[in-house]
Amino acid sequence: MTTITLTFDNGPDPDVTPMVLRTLRRHGTQATFFVIGEKLRDRRRLSEHARGEGHWIGNHTYTHLVPLGQSREGGVALREIEQTDTLLGDLAHPRQFFRPFGNGGNLGSGLLNREALRYLQASGHTCILWNAVPEDWVYPESWVERALDLCFANEHSLLVLHDLPTGAMTHLDTFLHRAKDRGATFVQEFPGDCIILESGRIVRDIQPYLSD
């Protein structure tokens, strides 16, 4: 039996996020939206709508330009997280979810630097990674099969999709139907091995994700 947790990165988008919400509503499925601060600034109502339907909202940096561990200038990583925290305000889940930018789903050193880690710990964030990235932004017409293969390779998959205007999310309904037909169960909670910080406390070895 496979369990799947759905997450959506890089929104909100005025054309795509509402469609994703409608699809999730039809399936009775709850997800988490990791939003980019500079988009949230002008599209807050979309995230308010998502939260109102029971979805969780998390921080996915302010600009999403460079993985935080690659930032060498002091203060940049801090601002990337803190600015989005400020914009989120009461939209943020009590566990204060944060997902670092992986630059294509890469899990390795460079996701965080020590400045970012100190802030996340001090502010009580829960840092969420992933274990299934079907690259829907690269394969907008064929990501469903890739996602099914990845998800059914794990006991509990944390799937990363994107509510971006690539056309990929027009196939979200197909993915949900096919996954359920194969016996998948959808839950909102994250698999434990994809959480490296819980409310500011390190719960997994963080060194593989931390730049020197």
Backbone bond lengths (Angstrom), bond angles and torsions (degrees), N, CA, C in turn:
res aa  C-N    CA-C-N  psi(-1)  N-CA   C-N-CA  omega(-1)  CA-C   N-CA-C  phi
1 M - - - 1.456 - - 1.528 109.45 -
2 T 1.298 117.05 130.61 1.457 122.53 -179.53 1.532 110.32 -107.09
3 T 1.318 114.89 136.49 1.460 122.09 174.74 1.515 108.01 -110.12
4 I 1.330 117.19 137.75 1.462 122.05 -178.11 1.526 109.84 -126.82
5 T 1.319 115.11 132.00 1.466 122.22 170.97 1.519 107.71 -109.33
6 L 1.319 116.66 124.79 1.469 122.19 -178.56 1.519 111.32 -93.20
7 T 1.334 115.80 132.44 1.462 120.68 171.95 1.526 109.03 -133.92
8 F 1.322 115.13 151.16 1.460 122.14 -179.48 1.527 108.57 -128.37
9 D 1.333 115.75 125.02 1.464 121.77 -178.27 1.527 111.68 -107.48
10 N 1.332 114.33 158.50 1.473 124.22 164.69 1.519 115.21 80.08
11 G 1.326 119.22 4.90 1.457 121.18 175.11 1.510 110.19 -91.04
12 P 1.328 116.46 -164.34 1.477 126.35 2.06 1.522 112.73 -81.88
13 D 1.332 115.31 154.78 1.457 122.02 178.71 1.533 108.63 -125.28
14 P 1.331 118.27 131.31 1.468 120.07 -174.01 1.515 114.33 -65.90
15 D 1.329 118.26 -24.02 1.462 120.94 -179.27 1.522 112.67 -94.49
16 V 1.324 117.03 -28.76 1.461 120.42 -171.65 1.525 112.90 -102.67
17 T 1.314 117.85 -42.76 1.466 119.91 -176.57 1.532 112.53 -57.19
18 P 1.332 120.47 -44.38 1.475 118.90 177.86 1.532 112.89 -60.61
19 M 1.328 117.33 -37.79 1.466 120.79 177.89 1.528 110.72 -64.67
20 V 1.329 116.65 -42.40 1.462 120.96 177.49 1.524 110.16 -61.23
21 L 1.320 116.82 -43.58 1.464 120.46 179.83 1.520 111.61 -62.99
22 R 1.315 117.04 -40.62 1.471 119.93 178.10 1.522 110.86 -62.98
23 T 1.330 116.51 -41.86 1.468 120.67 -179.58 1.525 110.60 -65.20
24 L 1.320 116.94 -45.20 1.457 120.42 178.96 1.526 111.09 -62.51
25 R 1.331 116.17 -38.08 1.465 120.31 179.31 1.528 110.88 -62.75
26 R 1.328 116.26 -43.13 1.468 119.64 179.90 1.522 111.49 -61.01
27 H 1.320 115.73 -33.86 1.463 119.97 -177.00 1.533 112.44 -92.65
28 G 1.325 116.91 -4.17 1.460 119.28 -178.45 1.517 112.41 63.06
29 T 1.330 116.00 37.33 1.465 121.83 -174.37 1.522 110.40 -113.27
30 Q 1.328 116.96 133.00 1.457 122.72 178.21 1.528 109.86 -101.57
31 A 1.331 116.35 143.68 1.459 121.79 -176.72 1.526 109.60 -137.06
32 T 1.320 115.43 -179.37 1.465 121.94 172.47 1.519 108.39 -122.66
33 F 1.332 116.36 134.23 1.454 123.14 177.61 1.527 108.63 -107.72
34 F 1.331 115.61 114.85 1.462 121.42 175.89 1.532 107.80 -94.29
35 V 1.322 115.56 107.70 1.466 120.85 -168.35 1.522 112.15 -98.96
36 I 1.317 114.52 153.90 1.462 122.45 175.30 1.526 108.33 -93.79
37 G 1.316 116.13 130.15 1.456 120.85 -172.45 1.510 114.94 -57.71
38 E 1.341 118.00 -43.46 1.457 118.71 -176.62 1.525 111.94 -69.38
39 K 1.332 118.42 -19.66 1.467 121.11 172.82 1.532 110.08 -83.77
40 L 1.310 116.00 -41.28 1.461 120.50 178.87 1.527 111.27 -58.77
41 R 1.297 116.53 -35.54 1.472 121.92 -177.31 1.524 111.72 -52.37
42 D 1.333 117.37 -40.45 1.464 121.26 -176.31 1.528 112.80 -104.38
43 R 1.339 117.78 -4.43 1.476 120.55 -173.60 1.522 111.38 -133.01
44 R 1.298 115.89 34.30 1.466 121.06 -174.76 1.525 112.13 -58.05
45 R 1.335 117.16 -35.26 1.464 119.72 -176.68 1.532 112.06 -60.27
46 L 1.317 116.90 -32.51 1.468 119.81 178.13 1.527 110.67 -63.22
47 S 1.331 115.98 -42.38 1.460 119.57 179.69 1.528 110.89 -73.44
48 E 1.322 116.99 -32.61 1.470 119.73 174.39 1.531 110.30 -62.38
49 H 1.333 115.32 -41.14 1.459 120.68 178.12 1.531 109.99 -62.28
50 A 1.329 116.38 -45.24 1.469 120.58 179.95 1.524 110.86 -60.72
51 R 1.308 116.16 -46.79 1.463 118.37 179.94 1.528 111.15 -64.36
52 G 1.327 116.71 -37.29 1.456 120.73 178.55 1.519 112.96 -62.06
53 E 1.340 116.93 -23.19 1.461 120.94 178.42 1.532 112.16 -94.67
54 G 1.320 115.58 9.37 1.464 119.50 174.18 1.511 115.54 96.26
55 H 1.327 117.94 3.47 1.460 120.48 178.71 1.531 109.25 -82.71
56 W 1.313 115.18 152.74 1.460 120.70 177.67 1.519 109.55 -92.01
57 I 1.340 116.14 148.80 1.458 122.20 -179.27 1.524 108.66 -119.16
58 G 1.330 115.83 131.56 1.456 120.83 179.80 1.515 111.83 -129.99
59 N 1.312 114.37 168.70 1.469 124.49 -177.34 1.534 109.22 -91.93
60 H 1.338 116.22 129.10 1.473 120.75 177.68 1.524 110.49 -127.19
61 T 1.326 115.54 41.81 1.470 126.00 -177.76 1.529 111.18 73.92
62 Y 1.316 114.63 171.64 1.461 120.08 -175.72 1.529 112.74 -89.08
63 T 1.349 116.99 -42.65 1.470 119.49 -176.49 1.523 113.42 -113.26
64 H 1.356 118.20 -23.12 1.474 121.37 179.78 1.524 110.96 59.45
65 L 1.308 116.62 40.76 1.465 120.38 -177.81 1.520 113.16 -98.03
66 V 1.325 117.14 -41.65 1.461 121.79 -175.13 1.524 108.59 -139.68
67 P 1.338 118.81 135.18 1.464 119.32 172.61 1.526 110.62 -52.28
68 L 1.314 117.03 137.41 1.465 120.36 -171.41 1.516 112.17 -61.31
69 G 1.319 117.39 -30.54 1.452 120.10 179.02 1.508 113.80 -69.54
70 Q 1.316 117.47 -14.95 1.463 121.49 177.25 1.516 112.42 -92.22
71 S 1.329 116.18 -2.86 1.460 120.90 -179.49 1.525 109.42 -83.27
72 R 1.320 116.12 118.89 1.466 120.67 -178.12 1.521 112.55 -100.24
73 E 1.306 117.27 -16.21 1.466 120.73 -178.12 1.525 109.12 -83.64
74 G 1.323 115.99 126.28 1.450 120.77 -179.11 1.521 112.30 -59.03
75 G 1.309 115.92 138.07 1.456 121.54 176.79 1.507 114.93 92.94
76 V 1.329 118.88 -18.88 1.468 121.21 -176.73 1.521 111.00 -67.75
77 A 1.319 117.01 -50.46 1.467 120.22 -178.85 1.525 110.71 -61.35
78 L 1.321 115.64 -41.55 1.459 120.30 178.32 1.524 111.10 -58.94
79 R 1.314 116.81 -47.59 1.473 120.28 -179.02 1.520 111.58 -64.28
80 E 1.330 117.55 -38.34 1.466 121.19 -179.41 1.526 111.84 -58.25
81 I 1.321 116.14 -36.46 1.465 119.62 -179.90 1.525 110.64 -86.76
82 E 1.321 116.01 -46.59 1.466 120.99 -172.28 1.526 112.38 -65.57
83 Q 1.336 117.66 -39.98 1.467 119.97 179.99 1.524 111.58 -61.89
84 T 1.322 116.05 -40.52 1.461 119.15 179.09 1.523 110.86 -71.95
85 D 1.327 117.88 -36.79 1.464 120.46 173.78 1.529 110.69 -55.02
86 T 1.325 115.71 -45.31 1.465 120.45 -178.70 1.522 110.86 -62.38
87 L 1.330 117.01 -43.51 1.460 120.84 179.51 1.529 111.98 -67.32
88 L 1.311 116.82 -36.32 1.459 120.27 179.66 1.526 111.16 -63.86
89 G 1.307 116.60 -45.49 1.459 119.34 -179.91 1.519 111.32 52.18
90 D 1.338 116.06 -126.73 1.465 119.63 -176.32 1.524 113.58 -78.29
91 L 1.341 117.93 0.73 1.465 119.92 172.56 1.523 111.47 -72.86
92 A 1.322 116.09 -24.61 1.465 120.27 -175.20 1.523 111.07 -67.36
93 H 1.307 115.93 140.86 1.463 122.15 173.73 1.538 108.53 -64.12
94 P 1.332 118.77 149.21 1.471 120.00 178.52 1.526 114.18 -55.29
95 R 1.339 118.14 -26.92 1.464 120.49 178.61 1.528 111.59 -82.34
96 Q 1.323 117.78 -2.43 1.470 123.85 176.45 1.536 112.03 51.38
97 F 1.314 115.03 70.58 1.453 120.72 -177.80 1.524 111.56 -70.39
98 F 1.328 114.91 136.33 1.469 122.31 174.57 1.513 108.44 -135.22
99 R 1.320 115.86 133.82 1.463 121.11 173.36 1.529 108.39 -121.35
100 P 1.338 118.05 123.12 1.464 120.16 177.37 1.524 111.81 -72.44
101 F 1.312 116.00 158.02 1.461 123.15 176.12 1.525 108.25 -78.42
102 G 1.349 116.53 123.09 1.456 120.70 -177.26 1.510 115.09 -101.38
103 N 1.344 117.60 -0.98 1.462 121.88 177.70 1.531 111.04 55.22
104 G 1.337 115.01 60.11 1.460 120.14 179.02 1.513 113.66 99.91
105 G 1.313 116.64 14.15 1.463 120.07 178.48 1.514 114.50 87.34
106 N 1.335 117.43 14.40 1.462 120.54 -178.98 1.526 111.21 -72.62
107 L 1.315 116.19 130.50 1.450 122.26 174.71 1.522 108.05 -107.12
108 G 1.325 115.91 106.50 1.450 119.27 -178.03 1.510 110.21 -176.46
109 S 1.325 115.95 -176.39 1.455 119.81 179.65 1.521 108.87 -60.86
110 G 1.273 115.81 139.25 1.463 120.41 -177.59 1.510 113.14 115.33
111 L 1.335 117.29 -11.67 1.464 118.15 176.40 1.524 110.90 -66.03
112 L 1.332 116.00 -37.90 1.462 121.73 -178.43 1.520 109.61 -135.74
113 N 1.318 116.56 152.84 1.459 120.41 165.29 1.528 108.09 -112.94
114 R 1.313 116.88 176.54 1.470 119.65 -173.45 1.528 111.68 -67.81
115 E 1.326 116.85 -31.43 1.459 119.93 176.73 1.528 110.63 -62.24
116 A 1.332 116.23 -45.98 1.463 120.72 178.54 1.529 110.35 -63.40
117 L 1.324 117.27 -43.84 1.462 120.73 -179.11 1.526 111.09 -61.38
118 R 1.321 117.25 -44.39 1.467 119.95 179.48 1.526 111.33 -59.37
119 Y 1.340 116.02 -42.62 1.463 119.11 179.94 1.521 111.08 -66.14
120 L 1.329 116.94 -45.19 1.463 120.61 -179.17 1.525 111.31 -61.57
121 Q 1.315 116.51 -38.22 1.466 119.55 177.88 1.525 111.05 -68.85
122 A 1.319 116.51 -47.98 1.467 120.63 -175.69 1.525 112.13 -64.69
123 S 1.344 116.91 -31.67 1.471 120.79 -176.51 1.532 112.87 -96.24
124 G 1.328 116.58 3.30 1.457 120.30 172.72 1.513 115.18 75.00
125 H 1.331 117.43 32.33 1.461 120.25 -179.23 1.529 112.15 -78.17
126 T 1.321 114.26 155.81 1.460 123.18 170.51 1.519 107.28 -109.62
127 C 1.324 116.73 118.50 1.473 121.81 -173.07 1.527 109.47 -99.34
128 I 1.338 114.58 122.21 1.459 122.56 -172.55 1.526 110.75 -111.50
129 L 1.326 117.17 127.11 1.464 121.41 175.29 1.530 108.71 -102.84
130 W 1.326 119.39 -140.09 1.467 122.45 -172.46 1.511 109.70 -165.72
131 N 1.340 116.65 164.63 1.475 119.97 173.59 1.527 112.71 -140.81
132 A 1.346 117.41 8.86 1.470 120.77 177.52 1.525 109.43 -148.44
133 V 1.326 115.35 109.89 1.474 121.33 -178.71 1.528 108.00 -128.02
134 P 1.333 118.93 98.17 1.464 121.14 -176.65 1.526 114.61 -82.25
135 E 1.343 116.63 5.08 1.472 121.91 178.60 1.530 111.82 55.47
136 D 1.306 115.73 53.37 1.465 120.31 -179.81 1.520 112.62 -62.02
137 W 1.339 117.37 -24.90 1.459 120.23 178.11 1.532 111.92 -73.50
138 V 1.315 116.49 -23.46 1.467 121.67 178.11 1.523 110.66 -90.34
139 Y 1.341 116.00 -37.45 1.464 122.14 -175.89 1.531 110.03 -120.82
140 P 1.333 117.64 66.08 1.470 119.53 -174.00 1.516 114.45 -63.21
141 E 1.333 118.47 -23.69 1.469 121.20 -178.97 1.524 113.30 -97.91
142 S 1.325 117.44 -13.46 1.472 118.66 -173.44 1.526 113.89 -130.18
143 W 1.327 117.40 11.77 1.460 119.79 -175.91 1.524 113.16 -68.36
144 V 1.326 118.84 -23.98 1.464 120.88 -174.63 1.527 111.31 -59.03
145 E 1.316 117.39 -48.79 1.465 120.73 179.79 1.522 110.86 -62.15
146 R 1.331 116.42 -40.95 1.465 120.61 177.86 1.529 110.38 -61.99
147 A 1.343 116.06 -42.87 1.461 120.57 -179.51 1.521 111.54 -64.60
148 L 1.322 117.24 -41.80 1.466 120.22 179.05 1.527 110.99 -62.61
149 D 1.326 116.89 -43.89 1.465 120.31 178.95 1.527 110.95 -60.36
150 L 1.337 116.58 -44.76 1.462 120.86 -179.51 1.525 111.40 -65.87
151 C 1.315 116.28 -45.82 1.465 120.32 -175.84 1.521 112.15 -65.77
152 F 1.316 116.78 -40.38 1.457 119.56 -176.71 1.525 112.54 -81.95
153 A 1.331 116.33 0.36 1.461 120.38 172.68 1.531 111.30 -86.60
154 N 1.340 117.23 -10.71 1.457 122.61 -178.38 1.521 110.60 -117.84
155 E 1.315 115.41 153.19 1.466 119.39 172.57 1.527 110.20 -70.04
156 H 1.338 116.62 -40.42 1.462 122.29 177.03 1.518 107.78 -136.87
157 S 1.321 117.09 111.86 1.464 122.55 -177.09 1.512 111.14 -102.24
158 L 1.332 114.69 135.85 1.464 120.90 172.34 1.526 105.71 -106.19
159 L 1.325 115.13 102.17 1.459 122.32 -171.67 1.521 110.71 -90.58
160 V 1.338 115.59 131.76 1.468 121.73 176.87 1.523 109.51 -103.83
161 L 1.336 115.89 115.53 1.457 123.18 171.07 1.523 108.63 -119.00
162 H 1.326 116.82 176.49 1.467 120.37 -174.56 1.526 110.37 -136.10
163 D 1.339 116.48 124.16 1.471 119.54 174.84 1.529 108.59 -86.71
164 L 1.338 112.77 71.18 1.462 123.39 -179.17 1.526 109.45 -120.74
165 P 1.344 118.09 156.72 1.478 121.25 -176.67 1.526 113.95 -80.07
166 T 1.334 116.22 58.09 1.469 121.21 177.51 1.523 111.78 -99.93
167 G 1.331 116.58 -12.53 1.455 121.50 -172.75 1.512 112.98 93.33
168 A 1.333 117.26 -10.14 1.464 120.58 -175.35 1.524 112.56 -62.53
169 M 1.324 117.52 -38.23 1.461 119.57 -173.26 1.528 113.54 -75.84
170 T 1.333 117.26 -4.85 1.469 118.42 170.73 1.527 110.61 -67.01
171 H 1.343 116.68 -14.78 1.464 121.76 -179.86 1.529 112.66 -102.15
172 L 1.332 117.08 6.33 1.464 119.82 -179.20 1.529 111.12 -61.86
173 D 1.319 117.47 -41.57 1.463 121.18 179.60 1.531 110.55 -59.52
174 T 1.327 116.51 -42.61 1.470 120.77 177.97 1.516 110.87 -61.30
175 F 1.324 116.81 -44.66 1.464 120.23 179.43 1.524 110.87 -59.63
176 L 1.321 117.09 -47.06 1.460 120.63 -177.61 1.532 111.20 -62.65
177 H 1.318 116.52 -44.26 1.469 119.70 178.31 1.527 111.13 -61.78
178 R 1.326 117.38 -46.65 1.463 120.43 -176.01 1.525 111.37 -67.87
179 A 1.320 116.90 -38.99 1.467 119.82 178.89 1.525 110.63 -64.87
180 K 1.328 116.78 -42.87 1.467 119.98 178.54 1.526 111.18 -65.95
181 D 1.325 116.61 -39.51 1.460 120.02 178.75 1.532 111.84 -61.13
182 R 1.331 115.99 -29.43 1.466 120.19 179.00 1.527 112.11 -87.97
183 G 1.327 116.62 1.88 1.460 120.21 174.44 1.503 116.27 99.64
184 A 1.341 118.38 9.36 1.459 120.36 179.90 1.526 110.92 -70.87
185 T 1.311 114.19 146.55 1.458 122.41 172.11 1.520 108.29 -111.54
186 F 1.336 117.22 134.64 1.458 121.54 179.27 1.525 110.27 -102.47
187 V 1.326 115.57 130.65 1.463 121.87 176.98 1.523 108.39 -130.87
188 Q 1.330 116.24 160.54 1.464 119.87 179.78 1.524 112.14 -90.17
189 E 1.317 117.41 -29.78 1.457 120.94 -178.14 1.529 110.86 -67.60
190 F 1.328 115.21 149.76 1.459 121.90 -177.67 1.520 111.39 -87.78
191 P 1.328 117.91 147.31 1.476 119.48 173.08 1.525 110.04 -63.76
192 G 1.311 115.82 141.34 1.461 120.08 -175.34 1.509 114.13 -59.64
193 D 1.339 117.37 -32.51 1.466 118.45 -177.24 1.522 112.80 -77.10
194 C 1.330 117.75 -1.26 1.465 121.29 174.68 1.528 112.23 -103.41
195 I 1.316 117.03 5.43 1.467 121.79 177.69 1.521 107.96 -108.19
196 I 1.334 117.19 121.17 1.464 119.40 178.96 1.531 112.34 -106.97
197 L 1.314 117.07 -21.78 1.465 122.51 171.27 1.513 107.79 -129.54
198 E 1.315 117.72 136.07 1.464 121.92 174.78 1.526 107.86 -124.90
199 S 1.334 115.16 111.35 1.469 121.35 -179.61 1.533 111.12 51.76
200 G 1.334 115.45 42.95 1.461 121.75 176.41 1.512 115.31 87.93
201 R 1.313 117.90 -6.42 1.461 121.89 -176.84 1.527 109.71 -102.56
202 I 1.329 117.32 129.71 1.461 121.62 178.33 1.525 109.10 -69.27
203 V 1.334 116.04 123.22 1.471 120.34 -177.63 1.529 112.40 -118.20
204 R 1.325 117.83 -7.37 1.468 123.01 175.66 1.518 107.72 -136.99
205 D 1.307 116.47 161.37 1.460 120.27 175.80 1.521 109.01 -59.63
206 I 1.314 116.73 116.62 1.462 121.50 -174.33 1.529 112.40 -95.12
207 Q 1.318 116.61 -12.78 1.464 120.37 -175.17 1.541 113.52 -57.68
208 P 1.351 120.31 -38.63 1.466 118.96 -179.56 1.536 114.58 -62.20
209 Y 1.329 117.06 -17.18 1.459 120.79 -176.02 1.525 112.59 -107.77
210 L 1.319 117.02 1.42 1.453 122.26 -171.11 1.517 109.57 -108.60
211 S 1.333 116.66 127.80 1.469 120.41 177.70 1.521 109.21 -74.29
212 D 1.329 115.17 156.54 1.481 120.07 179.89 1.518 110.63 -69.99
